[in-house]
Amino acid sequence: MNLKPQKTLILVNLGGPRTTDEIEVFLMDLFTDPFVFDLPLPEFLRMPLARFIAKKRTPKVRKTYESMGFGGGSPLVSETEKQAKTLERILNQTTNIDWTIKIAMTCGYPHIRDPEFGKPNPNTIYLPLYPQYSRSTVLSTLHHLEKKFKECPVGSGGYIPTFASDPKFHQISAKFIYEFFTGGLNPKDFLHFPKNNPNTDWKNLDLVFSAHGVPMRLIHKGDQYMKEIESSVFGITTELRKLGFLGNIHISYQSKVGPAKWTEPSSLTMIESLAKEGKSIAVYPISFVSDHLETLEEIGEQFKDLAIQSGAKTFIRVPAFGTYLPFMEYLSKKVLVADAEIRRCICQEMGGESISTCRFK
């Protein structure tokens, strides 16, 4: 008989289509989310427009996914499953608790609204896999959970907050980048890992921290995302300097959709400018913890082609964490403290808006 206490950890990510057949469903979930597709329109106009855009983009997006070599879908779900298995092993080995780790997505499958994902509490803990807070990711996740359980998860003991400003996260990130350039990572643990030595003169690279962009409309609503990105980069840069990095650091934003003004500078503009100066460029995906479309295709192919064609001396894509053991161990420690000590509305503080059922109002 197993007398150990039992707990469930649910890793939450944005999601991605696992197959070609799921692309339209994924896009529909994405564009109908009011925290992602945030437009100054009443719902009876916003929702039909969102569905129209999702349908219209499906054929183009299908071609992009087909070119990635993962059977017409995204590897994000399967990569998150690998992270779940790793965390489950670590937690079961290091605690006297019987842990079950599941994954849930806010777009596509397995969807966070599915019945198998229970109410956040000290025994059912949600960990959004976003280092930085944003309305389009974290607040969206909290809204999904509130809609499902009629209660904001923050302060329930079942929610793990973002960690962009944590010095330990900065140290692990710097160590990861260092080990990538100095041969300390196992290529088999990563997708599309470079076959040759990434760059022998890594200390003098121009290192671009590329984050997923968000519309400036969200920033104007109080989203602290850009500040979170800057905090992450500052802390990681400080640690990289201790490891001998001497090169220039840049922050940019990728994946812009539509004509509205988004966070700047654009990663495309940044990389083209550096390439024209003949720089050796490396790009690190600061806002992602697992590789998928934006890292493998956008950074690894589109950015690389632009850089080489524009005159870059070299270009290298640094992978996302994946199952990098120091990061997985770091997350396991975050799980054990959860959010029981939170006594304030972090949604208002970080996203500019309280969820209606906030327990701290």
PEQUIGI-V791774 format. One record per helix or strand. SS is the DSSP state (hx for helix, st for strand). FROM is the first residue (numbers start at 1). TO is the last residue. Records with the same first field share a line. If there is no record, write none. Layout:
# PEQUIGI-V791774
SS: FROM-TO  FROM-TO
This chain:
# PEQUIGI-V791774
st: 5-13  97-105  111-111  121-121  124-128  159-160  206-212  215-215  248-254  262-262  266-266  280-285  314-318
hx: 20-32  43-68  76-94  135-149  167-181  187-189  202-204  216-220  225-242  267-276  293-309  325-337  346-351
